[in-house]
Amino acid sequence: MNVFPERIANHSLSRRGLGKLLLAAGAASTAVTLSGRTIASAAEGPQPTAHTQQAYDPVNSDFHARWTRADARQIMTTQNDPTVAAGENSMPRSVTMPEIPKDFPIMTDEVWVWDTWSLTDEYSNQVSYKGWDVIFSLVAPRSIPFDERHWSARIGFFYRHSNAPEGTEWIYGGHVFPDNTSVSTTEWSGSTRLMQGNKVRVFYTATTFGTPRPGTAAEPAVIATTMGQIKATKKGVSFSHFGEHKTLLRPDGKWYQTKEQNEYFSFRDPFTFEDPYNPGTTYMLFEGTGGGVPGDPETRIVEADLGYREGDPYAETAEEVNNMGVFWQRGNIGLAVATNKDLTEWKMLPPILTAYGVNDQTERPQMIIKDGKYYLFTISHQFTYAAGLRGPDGVYGFVGDGIRSDFQPMNGSGLVLGSPTDLNLPADRPEAPQPGQNPRQFQAYSHYIQPDGLVQSFIDNVDGRRGGTLSPTVKINYSGATSEVDYSFGNNGLGPYAYLPTNKQKTGVTYVK
């Protein structure tokens, strides 16, 4: 979510020069093979950090995995072709999202649509309700500029008949909550669970921008919930009878940064699930930022955040990296556990993954359990990387043996799916892309991982045309620590627009046997 241009200008892009992005400038080139595709000439660089995938107690252990600089540098050394013509996609086909046509359709002319998720059950399976599929999206009026939508964000919903033929349009149902009832002024991403009978519990991020709404606590960013009812008739779907909106979690300043510590902190995007191998306990993932005031000693990275192997000739030192100002890039993925069955009381736990000195945003985390492995997915932007690193807007994935593991970045670097980008050019922003870069570098964002590897996102900027509508769904195939885009899916890799099908499986966190 790009909502803090001041931080980007002052603390990210200003520290990124092309020289820093070419990580091994002057080094000899070598051929690299990744997922069956040989990159003709990739820069030399460090080895990735050795990760064990070992699981730890999710509640009683304070262990956290680290997405290290050694890991992230693999993007430029193994997933980038420095010989492409300027502005061409420099990434392997295996991790590149197919190009979205510029003449894409829009879902509705009423609202901008971005972060989207499905109605799910207690195991995060995508479920229908009385013959209707339901999805939830952040929405804002199309009467305001697209890049100002975050300040007016509300949670809206769409519905259509289950298993409707391809091309069937989603029907916009309006806002989920009545006006002036949520915890703060604006509503950001979350998740929605179908509970017993017709009850639904919505988890969301409550934020405040500008003048606080009268009667609210003006929370800068907290995780909140409320319970309501869903109603379905032959004509459609509606929501009503929402109870009290309750704040569940707020950052503590130790594990998770507060606004007092950093105006541009992150604390959002709750995703709840149960572990099928340990049923009866509900967990929550969320995006956070490591605690501390940027620049203070506790925000300086340490050798473990670098992750270089002993004797690696391409290793950086902690002093060198700290002098780049990377204390602003302290993204993490947080964990909490429910302490009652109503899911209204939660215990906040240490993060399960940190990206200290690597990236500032680890948005919309999800966990998918497949073949006994725990896959942790998140999304991030190219402009939120720390100095000396480069990557595209897209999906990043990690795999381990449990909810809290020494997660191994997928494909060596963590990069699973990115919009077509020339990574040899400096990082950019979707509001005002620089000329000469790939026109689809910001074509899609806010990816939502579905069962069977389906990935939904929203269209941001396709060759200068802003989207605010859902993208064609794509598919990734993944096993172990590797993945690749399935170009046999749909039309050369692009499936139907806004394709979020009901998941018929009955158990698992989008659990695939």
C-alpha positions as CSV (number, residue, x, y, z in Angstrom):
1,M,0.0,0.0,0.0
2,N,1.6,3.2,-1.1
3,V,0.4,5.9,1.3
4,F,3.5,7.6,2.6
5,P,5.2,9.4,-0.3
6,E,7.1,11.6,2.2
7,R,8.9,8.6,3.7
8,I,9.6,7.1,0.3
9,A,11.1,10.4,-1.0
10,N,13.1,11.1,2.2
11,H,14.2,7.6,3.3
12,S,14.0,5.2,0.4
13,L,14.5,6.5,-3.1
14,S,16.9,9.2,-2.1
15,R,19.3,6.5,-0.8
16,R,19.0,4.4,-3.9
17,G,21.3,5.1,-6.7
18,L,21.7,3.0,-9.8
19,G,25.2,2.2,-8.6
20,K,23.8,0.7,-5.4
21,L,21.2,-1.3,-7.3
22,L,23.8,-3.0,-9.5
23,L,25.0,-5.0,-6.6
24,A,28.1,-6.5,-8.1
25,A,29.2,-3.8,-10.5
26,G,32.4,-4.6,-12.2
27,A,32.2,-8.3,-11.3
28,A,32.4,-11.0,-13.9
29,S,29.2,-12.4,-15.2
30,T,28.0,-16.0,-15.1
31,A,25.1,-18.1,-16.5
32,V,22.4,-19.0,-14.0
33,T,19.6,-21.6,-14.4
34,L,16.3,-21.0,-12.5
35,S,13.2,-23.1,-13.0
36,G,14.3,-24.3,-16.3
37,R,15.3,-20.9,-17.8
38,T,18.9,-19.9,-18.2
39,I,19.6,-16.2,-17.6
40,A,22.4,-15.4,-20.1
41,S,24.4,-13.1,-17.8
42,A,23.6,-12.6,-14.2
43,A,25.9,-10.7,-11.8
44,E,27.9,-12.6,-9.3
45,G,27.0,-12.1,-5.7
46,P,26.7,-13.7,-2.2
47,Q,25.3,-17.1,-1.4
48,P,21.9,-17.1,0.2
49,T,21.6,-17.6,3.9
50,A,21.4,-21.2,5.0
51,H,17.9,-21.8,6.4
52,T,16.8,-25.1,8.1
53,Q,13.0,-24.8,7.8
54,Q,12.9,-26.1,11.4
55,A,9.7,-25.5,13.3
56,Y,9.5,-23.9,16.8
57,D,6.6,-23.6,19.3
58,P,4.5,-20.8,17.8
59,V,3.3,-19.5,21.2
60,N,6.1,-20.2,23.7
61,S,9.2,-19.6,21.5
62,D,10.5,-16.2,20.6
63,F,12.4,-17.5,17.6
64,H,11.9,-15.6,14.3
65,A,13.1,-16.2,10.8
66,R,15.0,-13.6,9.0
67,W,14.6,-12.5,5.4
68,T,18.2,-11.4,5.1
69,R,20.1,-9.2,2.8
70,A,22.0,-12.2,1.5
71,D,18.6,-13.7,0.6
72,A,17.2,-10.6,-1.0
73,R,20.4,-10.0,-3.1
74,Q,19.6,-13.3,-4.9
75,I,17.0,-11.4,-6.9
76,M,19.7,-9.4,-8.7
77,T,22.2,-12.3,-8.9
78,T,19.9,-15.1,-10.0
79,Q,16.6,-13.6,-11.1
80,N,17.7,-10.6,-13.2
81,D,19.2,-10.3,-16.7
82,P,21.4,-7.2,-16.8
83,T,21.7,-7.5,-20.6
84,V,18.1,-6.7,-21.6
85,A,17.3,-3.6,-23.5
86,A,16.3,-0.7,-21.1
87,G,12.7,-1.0,-20.1
88,E,12.3,-4.7,-21.0
89,N,11.3,-7.2,-18.3
90,S,14.6,-8.5,-16.8
91,M,13.1,-11.3,-14.7
92,P,12.7,-15.0,-15.5
93,R,9.4,-16.0,-17.0
94,S,8.9,-18.3,-14.1
95,V,8.4,-15.4,-11.7
96,T,6.8,-12.8,-14.0
97,M,3.1,-12.1,-14.1
98,P,1.8,-12.2,-17.6
99,E,1.0,-8.8,-19.1
100,I,-2.4,-7.3,-18.5
101,P,-4.0,-5.7,-21.5
102,K,-4.4,-1.9,-21.4
103,D,-8.1,-2.3,-22.4
104,F,-9.0,-4.1,-19.2
105,P,-12.7,-3.9,-18.1
106,I,-13.7,-2.4,-14.7
107,M,-16.0,-4.1,-12.1
108,T,-18.0,-1.0,-11.3
109,D,-18.1,2.7,-12.1
110,E,-19.1,3.5,-8.5
111,V,-15.9,2.8,-6.6
112,W,-12.2,2.2,-6.8
113,V,-11.5,-1.4,-5.8
114,W,-8.2,-2.7,-4.4
115,D,-7.2,-5.1,-1.6
116,T,-9.7,-8.0,-1.8
117,W,-10.3,-11.2,0.1
118,S,-13.0,-14.0,0.2
119,L,-15.6,-15.1,2.7
120,T,-13.9,-18.0,4.5
121,D,-14.6,-20.7,7.1
122,E,-12.6,-21.4,10.2
123,Y,-9.9,-23.1,8.1
124,S,-9.7,-20.2,5.6
125,N,-11.4,-22.2,2.9
126,Q,-13.2,-20.0,0.4
127,V,-16.9,-20.8,1.0
128,S,-20.2,-19.9,-0.6
129,Y,-23.3,-18.9,1.4
130,K,-26.7,-20.3,0.2
131,G,-25.6,-20.3,-3.4
132,W,-23.7,-17.0,-3.4
133,D,-20.0,-16.4,-3.5
134,V,-19.0,-13.3,-1.6
135,I,-15.8,-11.2,-1.7
136,F,-14.7,-8.1,0.3
137,S,-12.6,-5.2,-1.0
138,L,-11.3,-1.9,0.0
139,V,-13.3,0.7,-1.9
140,A,-13.5,4.5,-2.3
141,P,-15.6,6.7,-4.5
142,R,-14.4,7.1,-8.1
143,S,-15.1,10.8,-7.7
144,I,-11.8,11.2,-5.9
145,P,-8.3,10.8,-7.4
146,F,-7.1,7.2,-7.4
147,D,-4.0,7.9,-5.4
148,E,-6.1,9.6,-2.6
149,R,-8.3,6.5,-2.1
150,H,-6.5,5.3,1.1
151,W,-7.8,8.3,3.0
152,S,-11.4,7.4,2.2
153,A,-11.1,3.6,2.4
154,R,-14.1,1.5,3.5
155,I,-14.7,-2.2,3.3
156,G,-17.2,-3.0,0.5
157,F,-18.5,-6.3,-0.7
158,F,-19.5,-8.0,-4.0
159,Y,-21.5,-11.2,-4.7
160,R,-22.4,-13.5,-7.5
161,H,-24.0,-16.9,-8.0
162,S,-21.6,-19.8,-7.0
163,N,-20.0,-21.5,-9.9
164,A,-21.3,-18.8,-12.3
165,P,-20.1,-19.0,-15.9
166,E,-16.9,-17.3,-16.8
167,G,-17.5,-13.6,-17.5
168,T,-20.4,-13.3,-15.0
169,E,-20.0,-9.9,-13.3
170,W,-19.8,-9.4,-9.6
171,I,-22.6,-7.3,-8.1
172,Y,-21.5,-4.5,-5.9
173,G,-23.4,-4.6,-2.5
174,G,-22.1,-1.4,-0.9
175,H,-20.3,-1.0,2.4
176,V,-20.2,-3.8,4.8
177,F,-20.6,-1.6,7.9
178,P,-23.1,1.1,8.5
179,D,-21.6,4.6,8.4
180,N,-19.8,6.0,11.4
181,T,-19.6,2.6,13.3
182,S,-16.1,1.4,12.8
183,V,-13.3,2.0,15.3
184,S,-11.6,4.8,13.3
185,T,-12.1,7.1,10.4
186,T,-10.9,4.6,7.7
187,E,-11.1,0.9,7.2
188,W,-8.2,-1.0,5.8
189,S,-7.6,-4.7,4.9
190,G,-8.5,-7.7,6.9
191,S,-10.3,-11.0,6.6
192,T,-13.9,-12.3,7.0
193,R,-14.9,-15.6,8.5
194,L,-18.3,-17.3,8.3
195,M,-19.1,-18.5,11.9
196,Q,-21.9,-20.6,13.2
197,G,-25.2,-20.2,11.3
198,N,-25.5,-16.8,9.6
199,K,-22.9,-15.0,11.7
200,V,-19.8,-13.4,10.2
201,R,-16.8,-12.1,12.0
202,V,-14.9,-9.4,10.3
203,F,-11.2,-8.6,11.2
204,Y,-9.9,-5.3,9.9
205,T,-7.4,-2.5,10.3
206,A,-8.8,0.7,11.8
207,T,-6.8,3.8,10.9
208,T,-7.2,7.6,11.2
209,F,-6.2,10.2,8.7
210,G,-7.0,13.9,8.8
211,T,-9.7,15.0,11.2
212,P,-10.8,12.2,13.4
213,R,-14.5,11.2,13.2
214,P,-16.3,12.5,16.3
215,G,-16.7,9.8,18.9
216,T,-13.7,7.8,17.8
217,A,-10.4,7.3,19.7
218,A,-8.4,8.5,16.6
219,E,-6.4,5.3,16.6
220,P,-3.5,5.7,14.2
221,A,-3.6,1.9,13.3
222,V,-5.1,-1.0,15.3
223,I,-6.5,-4.4,14.5
224,A,-10.3,-4.5,15.2
225,T,-13.2,-6.9,14.9
226,T,-17.0,-7.0,14.9
227,M,-19.6,-9.7,14.5
228,G,-22.6,-9.4,12.2
229,Q,-25.1,-11.4,10.2
230,I,-25.2,-12.3,6.5
231,K,-28.5,-12.7,4.7
232,A,-29.0,-14.3,1.3
233,T,-32.1,-14.4,-0.8
234,K,-32.8,-15.1,-4.5
235,K,-32.1,-11.4,-5.2
236,G,-28.7,-11.2,-3.5
237,V,-26.7,-10.8,-0.3
238,S,-26.7,-8.3,2.5
239,F,-25.1,-7.7,5.9
240,S,-26.6,-6.4,9.1
241,H,-26.8,-6.5,12.9
242,F,-23.2,-5.7,13.5
243,G,-22.3,-5.5,17.2
244,E,-19.7,-3.5,19.0
245,H,-16.5,-2.9,17.1
246,K,-13.7,-3.9,19.4
247,T,-10.0,-3.1,19.3
248,L,-8.0,-6.4,19.5
249,L,-4.4,-5.4,19.1
250,R,-2.2,-2.3,19.0
251,P,1.5,-2.1,18.6
252,D,3.6,-2.4,21.7
253,G,6.7,-0.5,20.8
254,K,9.0,-3.5,21.4
255,W,8.1,-6.1,18.8
256,Y,6.0,-3.7,16.8
257,Q,6.7,-0.1,16.1
258,T,4.3,2.6,17.3
259,K,3.4,6.0,15.7
260,E,5.2,7.7,18.5
261,Q,8.4,5.9,17.4
262,N,7.9,6.4,13.7
263,E,5.1,8.3,12.0
264,Y,5.4,5.8,9.1
265,F,5.0,2.6,11.0
266,S,2.9,-0.4,9.8
267,F,0.4,-2.4,11.8
268,R,-2.3,-3.9,9.7
269,D,-3.8,-6.7,7.6
270,P,-5.1,-9.4,10.0
271,F,-5.4,-12.9,8.6
272,T,-6.8,-15.6,10.9
273,F,-6.5,-19.4,10.5
274,E,-6.4,-22.7,12.4
275,D,-3.6,-25.2,12.0
276,P,-5.1,-28.6,10.8
277,Y,-2.3,-30.5,12.5
278,N,-3.1,-28.8,15.8
279,P,-6.8,-28.0,15.7
280,G,-8.7,-25.9,18.2
281,T,-6.4,-22.9,18.3
282,T,-6.8,-19.8,16.1
283,Y,-3.8,-17.8,15.0
284,M,-3.6,-14.4,13.4
285,L,-0.9,-13.1,11.1
286,F,-0.5,-9.3,10.5
287,E,2.0,-6.8,9.0
288,G,4.2,-5.0,11.5
289,T,7.3,-2.9,11.7
290,G,10.1,-3.7,14.2
291,G,9.9,-1.6,17.4
292,G,12.2,1.3,18.1
293,V,12.9,4.9,16.9
294,P,14.7,4.8,13.5
295,G,18.4,5.5,14.1
296,D,18.4,4.5,17.7
297,P,20.7,1.5,18.7
298,E,17.9,-1.0,18.8
299,T,17.0,-0.3,15.2
300,R,20.5,-0.9,13.8
301,I,20.8,-4.2,12.0
302,V,23.1,-7.0,13.2
303,E,25.1,-9.7,11.5
304,A,22.2,-12.1,11.6
305,D,20.1,-9.7,9.5
306,L,22.8,-9.7,6.9
307,G,22.9,-13.5,6.8
308,Y,26.2,-13.9,4.9
309,R,28.0,-17.2,5.0
310,E,31.5,-17.1,6.6
311,G,34.1,-16.0,4.2
312,D,31.7,-14.9,1.5
313,P,33.7,-12.4,-0.7
314,Y,30.5,-10.5,-1.5
315,A,29.4,-9.9,2.1
316,E,28.7,-6.5,3.5
317,T,29.5,-5.5,7.0
318,A,26.8,-4.3,9.5
319,E,28.6,-0.9,9.8
320,E,28.5,-0.4,6.0
321,V,24.8,-1.3,5.8
322,N,23.8,0.7,8.9
323,N,25.5,3.8,7.3
324,M,23.1,3.5,4.4
325,G,20.2,4.4,6.7
326,V,18.5,1.0,6.6
327,F,17.0,1.5,10.0
328,W,13.9,2.7,8.2
329,Q,13.4,-0.7,6.6
330,R,12.2,-2.9,9.4
331,G,9.2,-4.8,8.1
332,N,8.1,-7.9,9.9
333,I,5.2,-10.4,10.0
334,G,3.5,-10.6,13.4
335,L,1.7,-13.4,15.1
336,A,-1.1,-13.5,17.7
337,V,-3.2,-16.3,19.2
338,A,-6.8,-16.2,20.3
339,T,-7.5,-16.8,24.0
340,N,-11.3,-17.4,23.7
341,K,-13.6,-19.2,21.3
342,D,-15.4,-16.0,20.3
343,L,-12.1,-14.6,18.9
344,T,-12.5,-11.4,20.8
345,E,-9.5,-11.8,23.1
346,W,-6.0,-12.2,21.6
347,K,-2.4,-12.5,22.9
348,M,0.2,-10.7,20.8
349,L,3.3,-12.8,20.2
350,P,6.8,-12.0,18.7
351,P,7.0,-11.8,15.0
352,I,7.6,-15.0,12.9
353,L,9.6,-13.2,10.2
354,T,11.7,-10.1,10.0
355,A,13.0,-8.1,7.0
356,Y,15.3,-5.8,9.0
357,G,17.6,-3.9,6.7
358,V,15.8,-5.5,3.7
359,N,12.3,-4.1,3.2
360,D,9.9,-1.7,5.0
361,Q,6.6,-3.5,4.1
362,T,5.5,-7.1,4.4
363,E,1.8,-6.6,3.6
364,R,-1.2,-8.9,3.7
365,P,0.6,-12.0,5.1
366,Q,-1.1,-15.4,4.5
367,M,-0.2,-18.9,5.5
368,I,-1.0,-21.9,3.3
369,I,-0.3,-25.5,4.4
370,K,0.5,-27.9,1.6
371,D,2.1,-31.3,1.6
372,G,3.0,-30.9,5.3
373,K,4.8,-27.6,4.6
374,Y,3.8,-24.2,5.9
375,Y,4.0,-21.5,3.2
376,L,4.2,-17.9,4.3
377,F,3.3,-15.4,1.6
378,T,3.5,-11.6,1.7
379,I,3.5,-8.8,-0.8
380,S,5.8,-5.8,-1.1
381,H,6.8,-2.9,-3.3
382,Q,9.9,-2.1,-5.2
383,F,10.2,1.3,-3.6
384,T,10.2,0.0,0.0
385,Y,13.4,-2.0,-0.3
386,A,16.4,-0.8,1.6
387,A,19.4,0.8,0.0
388,G,21.5,-1.6,-2.1
389,L,18.6,-4.0,-2.8
390,R,16.2,-4.2,-5.7
391,G,13.0,-6.2,-6.4
392,P,9.6,-5.9,-8.1
393,D,6.1,-5.2,-6.8
394,G,4.7,-8.6,-6.1
395,V,4.5,-11.8,-4.0
396,Y,7.2,-13.1,-1.8
397,G,7.1,-16.5,-0.3
398,F,8.8,-18.6,2.4
399,V,8.5,-22.2,3.5
400,G,9.0,-24.0,6.8
401,D,7.9,-26.9,8.9
402,G,5.5,-25.0,11.2
403,I,3.8,-21.7,11.9
404,R,7.0,-20.4,13.5
405,S,9.9,-21.7,11.5
406,D,13.4,-20.9,10.2
407,F,11.6,-20.0,6.9
408,Q,13.5,-20.6,3.7
409,P,12.9,-18.0,1.0
410,M,11.3,-19.6,-2.0
411,N,13.4,-19.6,-5.2
412,G,16.4,-18.6,-3.2
413,S,15.4,-14.9,-2.8
414,G,11.8,-15.0,-1.7
415,L,10.5,-13.7,-5.1
416,V,7.5,-15.7,-6.3
417,L,5.6,-13.4,-8.6
418,G,6.4,-9.9,-9.9
419,S,5.0,-7.5,-12.4
420,P,7.2,-7.1,-15.6
421,T,10.0,-4.9,-14.5
422,D,13.5,-3.9,-15.6
423,L,15.3,-4.4,-12.3
424,N,18.5,-2.8,-13.8
425,L,16.8,0.6,-13.5
426,P,16.2,2.5,-10.2
427,A,13.1,1.8,-8.1
428,D,10.0,3.7,-9.1
429,R,6.5,4.5,-7.9
430,P,3.1,3.9,-9.5
431,E,1.8,7.5,-9.1
432,A,4.4,8.9,-11.4
433,P,6.5,6.3,-13.1
434,Q,9.7,7.4,-14.7
435,P,9.9,7.2,-18.5
436,G,11.9,4.3,-20.0
437,Q,10.8,1.7,-17.4
438,N,8.6,-1.2,-18.3
439,P,5.0,0.2,-18.8
440,R,3.6,-2.7,-16.7
441,Q,5.9,-2.6,-13.7
442,F,3.0,-1.5,-11.6
443,Q,0.2,-3.4,-13.4
444,A,-1.0,-5.3,-10.3
445,Y,-0.6,-5.3,-6.6
446,S,-2.1,-6.6,-3.3
447,H,-2.1,-10.2,-4.3
448,Y,-4.3,-12.7,-2.5
449,I,-3.2,-16.3,-2.6
450,Q,-6.1,-18.7,-3.1
451,P,-6.3,-22.5,-2.9
452,D,-4.5,-24.5,-5.7
453,G,-2.1,-21.6,-6.3
454,L,-4.6,-19.1,-7.8
455,V,-3.5,-15.5,-7.2
456,Q,-5.9,-12.5,-7.4
457,S,-4.8,-8.9,-7.3
458,F,-6.0,-5.4,-8.3
459,I,-4.9,-3.4,-11.3
460,D,-2.9,-0.4,-10.4
461,N,-1.2,1.2,-13.5
462,V,-1.1,-0.4,-16.9
463,D,0.9,1.8,-19.3
464,G,-0.5,5.0,-17.7
465,R,-4.1,3.8,-17.3
466,R,-5.0,3.5,-13.6
467,G,-7.1,0.5,-12.6
468,G,-8.9,0.3,-9.3
469,T,-10.5,-2.9,-10.4
470,L,-9.6,-6.6,-10.0
471,S,-6.9,-8.2,-12.3
472,P,-7.1,-11.4,-14.2
473,T,-6.3,-14.3,-11.9
474,V,-3.0,-16.1,-12.4
475,K,-1.7,-19.4,-11.1
476,I,1.5,-20.4,-9.5
477,N,2.7,-24.0,-9.1
478,Y,4.9,-24.6,-6.1
479,S,6.5,-27.5,-4.3
480,G,9.2,-27.5,-1.7
481,A,11.1,-24.2,-1.9
482,T,10.5,-23.5,-5.6
483,S,7.6,-22.1,-7.6
484,E,6.8,-21.0,-11.2
485,V,4.0,-19.2,-13.0
486,D,1.6,-21.6,-14.8
487,Y,1.4,-20.3,-18.3
488,S,-0.9,-23.2,-19.3
489,F,-3.6,-21.6,-17.1
490,G,-6.2,-19.4,-18.9
491,N,-5.0,-17.5,-21.9
492,N,-1.2,-17.8,-21.8
493,G,-1.2,-17.5,-18.0
494,L,-4.0,-14.9,-17.6
495,G,-7.2,-16.4,-16.2
496,P,-10.6,-14.7,-15.9
497,Y,-10.8,-11.2,-14.3
498,A,-11.7,-11.3,-10.6
499,Y,-11.7,-15.1,-10.5
500,L,-12.1,-16.1,-6.8
501,P,-13.8,-19.5,-7.0
502,T,-15.3,-21.3,-4.0
503,N,-13.0,-23.8,-2.4
504,K,-14.8,-27.1,-1.9
505,Q,-12.3,-28.6,0.5
506,K,-13.5,-29.0,4.1
507,T,-10.3,-28.8,6.2
508,G,-7.0,-27.0,6.3
509,V,-5.7,-23.5,6.0
510,T,-6.3,-23.5,2.3
511,Y,-5.1,-27.1,3.0
512,V,-4.0,-29.1,0.0
513,K,-3.3,-32.8,0.5
